[in-house]
């Protein structure tokens, strides 16, 4: 932490020194190719980058006076850049190229991280498929990895995941979309200022707390209601998990949809009103079609969030890999089984442990397919506004 503060201070001093030197040159009648501020920015950026690069290098190649080496390198780089300030130095172009390189590097890190995750999961999945045929995994209807004769059928986990996600979407889609339309089109400023933060506050509740709520409140209420009307509802059911998960993703759909609806130009609404359309007709025929790409993206993000949820399912739906579409029965999901396979002391040569990576790879493919569908929908309905 101290080293970070030292580098920031050195960078700030370099910015000030570089700007002062460039300003002094201009006062002496020298014409520079960039404003003095760019010379300062370039000097400070070079100082900071030099220190950061050497700092990371010392992590891989430890040296005893590492802190002093980092500070000395930053000072030398700053002094060298300071000395290079002259009328010929194209400080603005160099600084912009440095910033562009940093942006490309940040994007590259994100891409390489994704590639690394996929490659590591795929490598372990190939080891699993070397022990278990891929067709028996993808099309098997029995999941019992701890049985004397283990079986790794993916279908029960897929049905449980889709069932809970569908219930959550049936809850969150109308609530989230209608609340977004109300906040964007009907609510006054005071109501919006109060309701929107309260709605988004739900997104900050930890999922383990929602899991407790599902297990201790929602599930017993559903079981009691089922007994009252003559239905047999399990103590841990897909319905309880789906209802609470739906409430969890309501703020995601509502907030994103609200932002997208507000981004629709007011001129489109005014044109609709000028043609004699009512407010509801304007929303249905003008605002909603214009905001549809963003709304679809919000729904896809919410579905991906629901598919990846674990704690609510563990506490409210159970661990039973039942092949059923009955929302009143106990089920499990892909993410729950991934966590179950990797808990405790595991041997990474056994099919039981390696199955978690195969499940992760399959879940990644499913999520990727959802994103591809969302992109196709967005590209099909996207409209350009002047």
C-alpha positions in Angstrom: 0.0 0.0 0.0 2.8 2.4 0.8 4.5 1.6 -2.5 1.3 2.4 -4.3 1.0 5.8 -2.6 4.7 6.5 -3.4 4.2 5.7 -7.1 1.0 7.9 -7.2 2.9 10.8 -5.5 5.8 10.5 -7.9 3.4 10.4 -10.9 1.7 13.5 -9.6 5.0 15.3 -9.2 6.0 14.3 -12.7 2.8 15.7 -14.1 3.4 19.0 -12.4 7.1 19.1 -13.3 6.4 18.3 -17.0 3.7 20.8 -17.3 5.8 23.5 -15.7 8.8 22.8 -18.0 6.6 22.9 -21.1 5.0 26.1 -19.8 8.4 27.7 -19.3 9.4 26.8 -22.8 6.3 28.5 -24.2 6.9 31.6 -22.1 10.3 31.8 -23.7 8.8 32.0 -27.1 9.2 28.3 -28.1 6.4 26.7 -30.0 5.5 23.3 -28.9 3.6 20.6 -30.8 1.2 20.0 -27.9 -0.2 21.9 -25.0 1.8 21.9 -21.8 -0.8 19.8 -20.0 -0.1 16.9 -22.4 3.6 17.0 -21.7 2.7 16.8 -18.0 0.3 13.9 -18.6 2.9 12.0 -20.6 5.6 12.5 -18.0 3.4 11.3 -15.2 2.0 8.3 -17.1 5.5 7.2 -18.0 6.6 7.5 -14.4 3.7 5.5 -13.1 3.9 2.8 -15.9 7.6 2.3 -15.4 7.1 1.7 -11.7 4.1 -0.6 -12.1 5.9 -2.7 -14.8 9.0 -3.2 -12.6 6.8 -3.9 -9.6 5.1 -6.8 -11.4 8.4 -8.0 -12.7 9.8 -8.3 -9.2 6.8 -10.5 -8.3 8.0 -13.1 -10.8 11.7 -12.4 -10.3 12.1 -11.6 -6.6 14.8 -9.2 -5.6 15.7 -8.2 -2.1 15.5 -4.4 -2.5 12.4 -4.7 -4.7 10.8 -1.5 -3.3 13.9 0.6 -3.9 14.2 -0.8 -7.4 10.6 0.1 -8.3 11.0 3.6 -6.9 14.3 4.2 -8.6 13.0 3.0 -12.0 10.0 5.3 -11.7 12.2 8.2 -10.9 14.6 7.5 -13.7 11.8 7.1 -16.2 10.2 10.3 -15.1 13.5 12.3 -15.3 14.2 10.9 -18.7 10.8 11.9 -20.0 11.2 15.3 -18.4 14.5 15.8 -20.1 12.9 14.8 -23.5 10.4 17.7 -23.4 11.3 19.8 -26.4 9.6 21.5 -29.4 10.0 18.3 -31.4 8.3 16.1 -28.9 4.8 15.1 -30.1 3.5 14.7 -26.5 -0.2 14.5 -27.4 0.2 11.8 -30.0 2.5 9.7 -27.7 0.1 10.1 -24.7 -2.9 9.1 -26.8 -1.1 6.1 -28.1 -0.1 5.1 -24.6 -3.7 5.4 -23.4 -4.9 3.4 -26.5 -2.4 0.7 -25.6 -3.7 0.6 -22.0 -7.2 0.2 -23.3 -6.2 -2.5 -25.7 -4.3 -4.2 -22.9 -7.3 -4.1 -20.6 -9.5 -5.6 -23.3 -6.9 -8.2 -24.0 -6.7 -9.2 -20.3 -10.5 -9.7 -20.3 -10.3 -11.8 -23.5 -7.3 -13.9 -22.3 -9.0 -14.5 -18.9 -12.1 -15.9 -20.7 -9.9 -18.0 -23.0 -8.0 -19.3 -19.9 -11.1 -20.2 -18.1 -12.6 -22.0 -21.0 -9.4 -23.8 -21.8 -8.9 -25.0 -18.2 -12.5 -26.2 -17.9 -12.3 -27.9 -21.3 -9.1 -29.7 -20.5 -10.5 -31.2 -17.3 -13.8 -32.0 -19.1 -11.9 -34.0 -21.8 -10.4 -36.0 -19.0 -13.9 -36.7 -17.7 -15.2 -37.7 -21.1 -12.2 -40.1 -21.4 -13.8 -42.0 -18.5 -17.5 -41.4 -19.2 -18.9 -41.5 -22.7 -20.2 -38.1 -23.8 -23.5 -39.5 -25.0 -24.2 -41.1 -21.7 -23.5 -37.8 -20.0 -25.6 -35.6 -22.3 -28.5 -37.9 -22.7 -28.4 -39.9 -19.4 -31.5 -39.7 -17.2 -29.8 -40.7 -13.9 -27.4 -38.6 -11.8 -25.9 -40.6 -9.0 -22.1 -40.0 -8.9 -21.7 -41.4 -5.3 -23.5 -44.7 -6.0 -21.5 -48.0 -6.1 -22.0 -48.0 -9.8 -22.0 -44.2 -10.5 -24.0 -42.7 -13.3 -23.6 -39.2 -14.7 -26.8 -38.3 -16.6 -27.0 -34.6 -17.3 -30.8 -34.5 -18.1 -32.1 -34.4 -14.5 -29.8 -31.5 -13.7 -30.8 -29.7 -16.9 -34.6 -30.1 -16.2 -34.2 -28.9 -12.7 -32.2 -25.8 -13.8 -34.7 -25.0 -16.6 -37.7 -25.5 -14.3 -36.4 -23.2 -11.5 -35.3 -20.6 -14.1 -38.7 -20.7 -15.8 -40.5 -20.2 -12.5 -38.2 -17.3 -11.7 -38.7 -15.7 -15.1 -42.5 -16.0 -14.8 -42.2 -14.1 -11.6 -39.6 -11.5 -12.5 -40.6 -10.8 -16.1 -43.9 -9.1 -15.5 -42.9 -7.5 -12.2 -39.7 -6.1 -13.5 -41.0 -4.9 -16.8 -44.2 -3.4 -15.5 -42.3 -1.6 -12.7 -39.8 -0.3 -15.2 -42.7 1.0 -17.4 -44.4 2.6 -14.4 -41.2 4.3 -13.2 -40.2 5.5 -16.6 -43.6 6.6 -18.0 -46.1 7.2 -15.2 -44.4 7.9 -11.9 -43.7 11.5 -11.0 -40.3 12.7 -9.9 -40.8 12.2 -6.2 -42.3 8.7 -6.5 -39.5 7.7 -8.8 -36.8 9.1 -6.5 -38.2 7.0 -3.7 -39.3 3.8 -5.4 -36.3 3.2 -7.7 -33.7 3.1 -4.8 -36.0 0.9 -2.7 -36.5 -1.5 -5.7 -32.7 -1.7 -6.4 -32.1 -2.3 -2.7 -33.4 -5.8 -3.2 -30.4 -6.5 -5.5 -28.1 -5.9 -2.6 -29.5 -8.6 -0.4 -27.1 -11.5 -0.2 -28.3 -14.7 -1.9 -27.7 -16.7 1.3 -30.2 -14.4 3.1 -32.7 -15.0 0.3 -32.0 -18.7 0.7 -32.9 -18.5 4.4 -36.0 -16.6 3.5 -37.0 -19.3 1.0 -36.3 -22.2 3.3 -37.7 -20.8 6.5 -40.7 -18.7 5.2 -41.7 -19.4 1.6 -41.3 -23.2 1.6 -43.3 -23.8 4.8 -46.0 -21.4 3.6 -46.3 -23.3 0.3 -46.3 -26.6 2.1 -49.1 -25.4 4.4 -51.1 -23.9 1.5 -50.7 -27.2 -0.4 -52.0 -29.2 2.5 -55.0 -26.8 2.8 -56.0 -27.2 -0.8 -55.1 -30.9 -1.0 -51.8 -30.7 -2.9 -48.7 -32.5 -1.9 -45.8 -30.0 -1.9 -42.4 -31.1 -0.8 -40.7 -29.3 2.0 -38.0 -28.4 -0.5 -39.5 -27.6 -3.9 -38.6 -26.0 -7.2 -41.6 -23.6 -6.7 -40.2 -22.1 -3.5 -36.7 -21.7 -5.0 -38.1 -20.2 -8.2 -40.4 -17.7 -6.5 -37.5 -16.3 -4.3 -35.1 -16.4 -7.2 -37.6 -14.5 -9.3 -37.7 -11.8 -6.6 -34.0 -11.7 -6.7 -33.7 -10.9 -10.4 -36.6 -8.4 -10.4 -34.3 -5.4 -9.8 -32.0 -6.5 -12.6 -34.8 -6.5 -15.2 -36.4 -3.4 -13.8 -33.3 -1.3 -13.6 -32.0 -2.1 -17.0 -35.4 -1.9 -18.7 -36.0 1.5 -17.0 -32.7 2.9 -18.3 -33.4 1.6 -21.8 -37.0 3.0 -21.8 -35.7 6.4 -20.6 -33.1 6.3 -23.4 -35.9 6.4 -26.1 -35.9 9.9 -27.5 -38.7 12.1 -26.3 -39.3 13.3 -29.8 -40.7 9.9 -30.7 -43.2 10.1 -27.9 -44.1 13.7 -29.0 -44.6 12.5 -32.5 -46.9 9.8 -31.4 -49.0 12.2 -29.3 -49.2 14.6 -32.2 -50.7 11.8 -34.3 -53.5 11.4 -31.7 -52.2 8.3 -29.9 -52.9 7.9 -26.2 -50.1 7.3 -23.6 -50.7 3.6 -23.5 -50.7 3.3 -27.3 -47.5 5.3 -27.4 -45.9 2.9 -24.9 -47.1 -0.2 -26.8 -46.4 0.9 -30.3 -43.5 3.3 -30.1 -41.6 3.1 -26.8 -41.6 -0.6 -26.3 -40.5 -1.6 -29.9 -37.7 1.0 -29.7 -36.5 -0.3 -26.4 -37.0 -4.0 -27.2 -33.3 -4.7 -27.9 -32.3 -3.4 -24.5 -35.2 -5.2 -22.8 -34.2 -8.5 -24.4 -30.7 -8.0 -23.2 -32.0 -7.4 -19.7 -34.0 -10.6 -19.8 -31.0 -12.6 -21.0 -28.8 -11.2 -18.2 -31.5 -12.1 -15.7 -31.8 -15.6 -17.1 -28.0 -16.1 -16.9 -28.1 -14.8 -13.3 -30.8 -17.3 -12.4 -29.1 -20.2 -14.1 -25.9 -19.5 -12.1 -27.6 -19.2 -8.7 -26.6 -21.8 -6.1 -27.4 -20.9 -2.5 -31.2 -20.4 -3.0 -31.5 -23.7 -4.7 -29.4 -25.5 -2.1 -31.5 -24.2 0.7 -35.0 -24.2 -0.9 -35.0 -26.8 -3.6 -32.7 -29.5 -2.2 -30.1 -31.7 -3.7 -32.3 -34.4 -5.2 -31.6 -34.9 -8.9 -35.1 -35.8 -9.8 -36.1 -36.0 -13.5 -39.4 -34.2 -13.2 -41.2 -31.1 -14.5 -43.4 -30.9 -11.4 -42.7 -27.6 -9.6 -44.0 -29.0 -6.3 -41.2 -31.6 -6.1 -37.6 -31.3 -5.0 -35.0 -30.8 -7.7 -31.4 -29.7 -8.1 -29.5 -27.7 -10.6 -26.2 -27.8 -12.4 -24.5 -25.2 -10.2 -25.5 -27.0 -7.0 -24.0 -30.2 -8.2 -20.8 -28.4 -9.3 -20.4 -27.1 -5.7 -21.3 -30.5 -4.3 -18.7 -32.3 -6.4 -15.9 -29.9 -5.4 -16.6 -29.7 -1.6 -14.1 -31.3 0.8 -11.1 -33.4 0.0 -11.4 -34.5 -3.6 -9.3 -36.6 -6.0 -9.0 -34.8 -9.3 -8.4 -38.1 -11.1 -11.9 -39.5 -10.2 -14.9 -39.2 -12.6 -16.9 -37.8 -9.6 -14.7 -34.7 -9.3 -14.1 -34.3 -13.0 -17.8 -34.3 -13.6 -18.0 -30.8 -12.1 -15.8 -29.5 -14.9 -18.0 -31.2 -17.5 -21.0 -29.6 -15.9 -19.3 -26.2 -15.9 -18.4 -26.5 -19.6 -22.0 -27.5 -20.5 -23.4 -24.6 -18.5 -21.0 -22.3 -20.2 -22.2 -23.5 -23.6 -25.8 -23.0 -22.6 -25.1 -19.5 -21.4 -23.2 -18.7 -24.5 -26.1 -19.9 -26.7 -28.4 -17.6 -24.7 -26.1 -14.6 -25.4 -25.9 -15.5 -29.1 -29.7 -15.6 -29.3 -29.9 -12.2 -27.5 -27.4 -10.7 -30.0 -29.4 -11.9 -32.9 -32.6 -10.4 -31.5 -30.9 -7.1 -30.7 -29.4 -6.9 -34.2 -32.8 -7.8 -35.8 -34.8 -5.1 -33.9 -32.1 -2.5 -33.4 -33.0 0.9 -34.7 -30.7 3.9 -35.2 -31.8 7.3 -34.0 -30.4 10.5 -35.2 
